[in-house]
Each structure stands twice: as structure tokens, then as C-alpha cells.
Amino acid sequence: MEIKIVRNELLDGLNKIQTVVEKKSTMPIISNVLLDVLDDRLNLIATDLEVGMRTEHNAEVVKKGKITVPARKLYEMVREIPGSHITIKEKEVGRINVSSGKIIYTLVGLPAEQFPLVPLYEDVKTIEILSKTIKDLINKTIFSVSFDDTRFNLAGIYIEKIVQEDKEIMRMVSSDGHRLSLMEKDVPGINSLEIDSGVILPRKGAREILKLCENTEKILLGLKEDICVVEANKTKIVTRLIDGEFPDYRTIIPAEGKKKIFIERQFFLDVLRRTSILSTDKYKAVSFNFSKGKIEVLSVNPDIGDAREELEIEYEGDIFSINFNISYLMEVIGALESNKIAIEFENETNPCLIKGTEEEGFLGIIMPMRV
């Protein structure tokens, strides 16, 4: 195996695969990247057995071949080489030279035959979607995915297709049991994807899709019952979907609350940030005390002190108090883009609803805390 390739081209591919490569594993081979040299290009392939990625790169091929080498070390070598082109040559079985000018690295690898098979599902039906659409859907749901390993069916974003009044809608939902986020958008063609019911996209796969969307206007998306395929800019990601049943989220969504406030989003977020200074893992709750035309935001931490701020708001309802995990509020409000938000309450024990007044399709739900 021997190739000559533009340094920045190789560096870009190695940078992309770093987040897929498994850094701590009992299988050393999946800390490696597979260099697959074909007639006219180099393919870089990485996997952690749940997410697989392939990037394609033009190269001057002297000799075809395959080998796996430590992904992080190869990336660091290429990053530090100052030359414009890099030569990669298999020096002997299990070793490659990475060189440019007078700079020569030798890197020990493992046989390509030991690398796990990464199916790329070339035959999966895909549709073209605007990157900003997918980014909006994921960004407004990924923050409420569960980190509880025992609740694997909540460890990802639930995706379903909905046909509504001749519209084709993609809906994403996530929940960790204490809060829920729902976002939906029109996605023409989604009804042709190969999913009859909803599927659960793992958090890591969702993050990789977000990164892929950064430098492209459109992506190709394919879904089957067990895998998600995304492709753009000569990069392909294949993610194994979570094998589980997402809870019936529709039963969790409360009716419109009797108590409703409207407030400037950024202003309220700034208030929450100031109040959160005193919150800790032990004392997460913040109290909201409502009265006519105003709200008092109060954080009490017996170990440190307290913070109190009073705001004028659009509210004409009864006096009442409710407590929330301030981090949950900040995450959902921070994900929105609307200038003004609406927060609806039924009472002190039922969940609240959060919406952006200029942001169709989004719904946030947060359960109150008992203090």
C-alpha cells in the first residue's frame, strides 16, 4: 500500500472520525482507523460498533491495500507535519511510514482483516433534507435525552413520520423521565422512508449527524427499522438504532395550562443564569413565586447563601409558587430562538409547558420539584 495525498484533505478526514473511534475499549482494533486504498482514492473507516463512519478522499495511488493504525496517533502526526502533501507507505507487514519531505514517522498497525465489518447499506432508500432542518430538530431535543444506562429506551431521540393534512412531518421527541422535548418540521418525502413506526436514534449518532450538517446545505437521510444512514460531502455515517420501545409520550403532554405567562426569552435566561450561581447538585431547585404582574425567582442554598430577583411580567392569575430544576429550564429556554416565550401552568404539582411564541413545532415539558 502506498499513496500520496494533500495534507489538509487527510487531516480533515482524520479529524471527522476522532469522535467515532472508541478510545477506551477492551478491543484495541476499534481504537484504530482502517485505511482502505482503492484505485483512485483513500477511504477512512472508523467504528465503535454502534456508529460507523466512512470518509472518501482523492489520492495519488501507487499501490492499493488495507491496514489499520491508531486513529489518534495518525491524526496527531498529520496535524504536526508542515508539508502540503503526505506520503503513506506500508513499509513491512503491520507497519506504515507517514512522511513529508525530511519528516518520517513509523506507525505500527493491525491487519485489516481484524477490523470489524462496517456495513454501509448502499441500497437504503434516502431522501434529501436541508441541514438546517435536521439541526433544528436535533438541537431542540438532544439536551433532554436520558443519561441513565438502565433506561436504554430513553437514551436517544425518538423519530417518527406523521402525515397530517397532506403534509409530511418529521417529529423528534426525547425525555429523561423528568422533562420532555418535542420538535417537528415539514420534511417532504419522509413518508417514503422505510419505517412503519418510530425509531430511536442514539445520542452519539445524533451528535455525529449535527457535526456532518455544519459545512453542508443538504444531507441525505435514510432510515430502516434498525439503522440510520446519513451522507454528505463524501462522508457517510451509519448508526445502529436503539432496540427498544419509546414510552407513549402523548399521554405525558398536559392540556393547555390555566396560568400562562409571556416573557422575553433572553431576559429570562439571563435571570436564570444569575440565580443559578448558587445552585449545586445538592440544591438544584429554584422557586418561582407568582403574583399579579410580577414573579419572584428565588434560589436558596443553605451551604452558600441565597439569590432573589423580582421581575415584572404579563400575569393576571392567582398567587402561587412552584419549584423547578433550574438547569432544565435553562437548557430548554437556551435551545429556543424565539424572542418571547410562553410558559403555562395548571397548578403547583403538574408539569409546565414551554413554547416559543414565534417558533412553531416545539413543545417543552418540565416536571416541578418537591422541596
C-alpha positions in Angstrom: 0.0 0.0 0.0 1.3 3.4 -1.0 -0.4 6.8 -1.6 0.4 10.5 -1.8 -2.4 12.8 -0.5 -2.9 16.5 0.2 -2.2 17.0 3.9 -5.3 19.1 4.6 -7.5 16.6 2.9 -6.2 13.8 5.1 -6.3 15.9 8.2 -10.0 16.8 7.6 -10.9 13.2 7.3 -8.9 12.1 10.4 -10.5 14.9 12.4 -14.0 13.8 11.5 -13.5 10.2 12.6 -12.0 11.1 16.0 -15.3 11.3 17.8 -16.4 7.9 16.4 -13.3 6.0 17.3 -13.6 4.2 20.6 -10.8 5.5 22.9 -11.3 3.2 25.9 -12.1 -0.4 24.8 -11.1 -3.9 25.5 -10.8 -4.3 21.7 -7.7 -2.3 20.6 -8.7 -2.7 17.0 -11.7 -0.2 17.3 -9.3 2.5 18.5 -7.8 2.2 15.0 -8.8 3.7 11.7 -9.0 1.5 8.6 -7.0 2.9 5.7 -8.6 1.4 2.6 -6.6 2.4 -0.5 -8.5 1.8 -3.8 -7.7 2.6 -7.4 -8.1 6.4 -7.1 -8.9 7.3 -3.6 -8.4 6.6 0.1 -11.3 5.6 2.3 -11.0 6.2 6.1 -13.3 3.9 8.1 -13.9 4.0 11.8 -16.4 2.4 14.2 -17.2 1.9 17.9 -19.6 -1.0 16.9 -22.6 1.3 17.3 -21.7 4.1 14.9 -19.7 3.7 11.7 -18.2 6.4 9.5 -16.5 6.4 6.1 -14.9 9.4 4.6 -13.6 9.4 0.9 -10.5 11.3 -0.2 -8.8 11.8 -3.6 -5.3 10.5 -3.6 -2.4 9.6 -5.9 -2.4 5.8 -5.6 0.9 4.0 -6.2 -0.3 0.7 -4.7 -3.6 -0.5 -3.3 -4.0 -2.1 0.1 -5.5 -2.0 3.5 -4.2 -1.6 7.1 -5.5 -0.3 10.4 -3.4 2.1 12.6 -4.1 4.0 15.8 -6.5 6.8 14.8 -5.4 9.4 17.3 -1.7 9.0 16.7 -2.1 9.2 12.9 -4.2 12.4 13.4 -1.5 13.9 15.6 1.2 13.1 13.2 -0.6 14.6 10.2 -1.6 17.7 12.2 2.1 18.4 13.1 3.5 17.8 9.6 4.1 21.2 7.9 4.3 20.0 4.3 1.5 20.3 1.8 1.5 16.7 0.8 1.9 13.4 2.8 3.0 10.0 1.7 1.8 6.9 3.4 3.6 3.7 2.6 3.4 0.2 4.0 7.0 -0.4 5.0 6.5 -4.0 6.0 3.6 -6.1 7.3 1.9 -4.3 10.1 3.9 -1.0 9.8 3.5 2.2 7.7 5.7 5.2 7.1 4.0 8.6 7.2 6.3 11.1 5.6 6.6 14.6 4.1 10.0 15.9 3.0 12.6 15.0 5.6 9.9 14.1 8.2 9.3 10.4 8.6 7.1 8.7 11.2 6.7 4.9 11.5 3.4 3.6 12.9 2.6 0.1 14.0 -0.8 -1.2 12.9 -3.1 -4.2 12.9 -4.3 -6.3 10.0 -7.3 -5.0 8.2 -8.9 -8.5 8.5 -9.3 -8.0 12.2 -11.2 -4.7 11.8 -15.0 -5.2 12.5 -17.2 -5.2 9.4 -18.9 -1.8 8.9 -21.9 -2.3 6.6 -22.6 0.8 4.6 -26.1 -0.1 3.4 -25.6 1.3 -0.1 -29.2 0.2 -1.0 -31.0 2.1 1.7 -33.7 4.5 0.5 -32.6 8.1 1.3 -34.2 11.5 1.0 -32.6 14.9 0.7 -33.2 17.2 3.7 -31.9 20.7 4.4 -29.2 20.6 7.0 -30.7 23.5 9.0 -33.9 21.4 9.3 -32.1 18.4 10.9 -30.0 20.7 13.1 -33.1 22.4 14.4 -34.9 19.1 15.1 -31.9 17.6 17.0 -30.8 20.7 18.8 -34.2 21.2 20.3 -34.4 17.6 21.6 -30.9 16.2 22.3 -30.5 18.1 25.7 -33.3 16.1 27.4 -32.1 12.6 26.4 -31.6 10.4 29.4 -28.1 9.5 30.7 -29.5 6.7 32.9 -27.9 3.5 31.5 -30.7 1.4 32.9 -33.3 3.2 30.8 -31.8 2.4 27.4 -35.1 3.2 25.6 -34.7 6.8 26.7 -31.0 7.1 25.7 -31.8 8.5 22.3 -34.1 10.7 20.3 -37.4 9.1 19.1 -38.1 9.8 15.5 -41.4 9.3 13.7 -43.1 10.3 10.5 -46.5 11.9 10.5 -48.8 12.6 7.6 -51.1 15.5 8.5 -53.4 17.3 6.1 -51.3 16.5 3.1 -48.1 17.5 5.0 -45.2 15.1 5.6 -43.8 15.8 9.1 -40.7 14.6 10.9 -41.2 14.6 14.7 -38.4 14.1 17.2 -39.0 13.5 20.9 -36.8 13.0 23.9 -37.3 12.5 27.6 -35.3 11.6 30.7 -38.4 11.0 32.8 -38.3 14.5 34.4 -38.7 16.5 31.2 -39.7 16.1 27.6 -38.8 17.9 24.4 -40.8 17.7 21.2 -39.9 19.3 17.9 -41.5 18.8 14.5 -41.0 20.2 11.0 -42.2 19.7 7.4 -39.9 17.2 5.6 -41.2 16.4 2.1 -40.5 12.8 1.2 -40.2 11.4 4.7 -43.2 9.2 4.1 -41.1 7.2 1.7 -38.5 6.2 4.3 -38.6 2.6 5.4 -40.0 2.9 8.9 -43.6 1.9 9.7 -43.4 3.0 13.4 -41.0 5.3 15.3 -37.3 4.6 15.8 -34.8 5.7 18.5 -31.6 7.4 17.4 -28.8 7.1 20.0 -27.3 10.3 21.4 -23.9 9.7 19.9 -25.4 9.1 16.4 -27.4 12.3 16.7 -24.2 14.3 17.6 -22.4 12.9 14.7 -25.2 14.0 12.4 -25.0 17.5 13.8 -21.3 17.7 13.0 -21.9 16.5 9.5 -24.5 19.2 9.0 -22.1 22.0 9.9 -20.5 22.5 6.4 -23.2 21.4 4.0 -26.5 22.8 2.9 -28.2 19.4 2.5 -27.8 15.9 3.6 -29.1 12.5 2.5 -31.0 10.6 5.2 -32.1 7.0 5.3 -34.0 5.1 8.0 -34.8 1.5 8.4 -36.1 -0.4 11.4 -32.5 -0.9 12.8 -30.2 1.6 11.2 -29.9 5.3 10.3 -27.8 6.3 7.3 -26.7 9.9 6.7 -24.4 11.1 3.9 -22.9 14.5 2.8 -19.6 15.8 1.4 -18.1 12.3 0.7 -18.8 11.3 4.3 -21.2 8.6 5.3 -22.4 7.8 8.8 -24.2 4.6 9.8 -25.8 4.4 13.2 -27.3 1.3 14.8 -30.7 2.3 16.3 -31.7 1.5 19.8 -33.7 -1.7 20.1 -36.4 -0.7 22.5 -39.9 0.8 22.7 -40.1 4.6 23.5 -42.8 5.4 26.0 -46.1 6.8 24.8 -45.2 10.4 25.1 -48.6 11.6 24.1 -50.0 10.6 27.5 -47.5 12.9 29.2 -48.3 16.1 27.3 -50.7 18.1 29.5 -53.6 20.2 28.3 -53.2 23.9 28.0 -52.5 25.4 31.4 -54.9 27.8 33.1 -52.0 30.0 34.3 -49.9 31.5 31.5 -47.0 34.0 31.4 -45.2 35.6 28.4 -41.7 36.8 28.9 -38.7 37.9 26.8 -36.6 34.8 26.3 -33.1 36.3 26.6 -34.1 38.4 29.6 -35.5 35.4 31.5 -32.5 33.3 30.6 -30.2 36.0 32.0 -32.2 36.0 35.2 -31.9 32.2 35.5 -28.1 32.3 34.9 -27.7 34.9 37.7 -29.9 32.8 40.0 -28.1 29.5 39.1 -24.8 30.8 40.6 -25.9 29.3 43.9 -27.3 26.1 42.6 -25.3 22.8 43.2 -26.0 19.1 42.6 -27.4 19.0 46.1 -29.6 22.2 45.8 -30.9 22.4 42.2 -34.4 23.7 42.9 -35.4 27.3 42.2 -38.7 28.7 43.4 -40.9 30.9 41.3 -43.4 32.9 43.3 -46.2 34.4 41.1 -48.4 37.3 41.9 -50.3 39.9 39.8 -47.9 41.5 37.3 -44.7 40.0 38.8 -42.7 36.9 39.6 -40.0 36.4 42.3 -37.2 34.0 41.4 -35.6 32.6 44.5 -32.6 30.2 45.0 -31.7 29.1 48.5 -28.6 27.1 49.2 -28.1 26.6 53.0 -24.4 25.8 52.4 -23.7 29.0 50.4 -26.4 31.6 50.6 -29.4 32.7 48.5 -30.3 34.7 45.4 -33.5 36.6 44.8 -34.7 38.6 41.8 -38.2 40.2 41.1 -39.4 40.6 37.6 -42.4 42.4 36.1 -44.4 40.1 33.8 -47.6 39.7 31.9 -49.6 37.7 34.6 -53.1 38.3 36.0 -53.7 34.9 37.7 -53.8 33.7 41.2 -50.9 33.8 43.6 -49.0 30.6 43.6 -45.5 29.1 43.9 -43.7 26.3 42.0 -40.2 24.8 42.1 -38.1 23.6 39.1 -34.6 22.2 38.4 -33.0 25.4 37.1 -30.7 23.5 34.7 -33.7 22.0 33.0 -35.3 25.4 32.5 -32.0 27.0 31.2 -31.5 24.2 28.7 -34.9 24.3 27.1 -35.0 28.1 27.0 -31.4 28.2 25.7 -32.3 25.9 22.9 -35.2 28.2 21.7 -34.7 31.1 19.3 -38.0 32.9 19.7 -37.7 36.4 21.2 -40.6 35.7 23.5 -41.7 32.5 25.2 -44.9 31.3 26.8 -44.9 29.2 30.0 -48.1 27.5 31.0 -49.0 26.1 34.4 -52.0 24.1 35.6 -51.0 24.0 39.3 -48.1 23.6 41.6 -47.8 19.8 41.1 -48.4 19.4 37.3 -45.8 19.8 34.7 -45.4 23.2 32.9 -45.4 23.7 29.2 -42.8 25.9 27.4 -43.2 27.2 23.9 -41.6 29.8 21.7 -44.3 32.3 20.6 -42.5 32.7 17.2 -41.4 29.1 16.9 -43.8 26.6 15.5 -43.4 22.9 16.2 -41.7 23.0 19.6 -43.0 21.9 22.9 -41.1 21.6 26.2 -42.4 19.9 29.3 -40.8 20.0 32.8 -42.0 18.3 36.0 -41.9 20.5 39.1 -39.7 19.6 42.1 -40.8 18.9 45.6 -38.7 20.9 48.1 
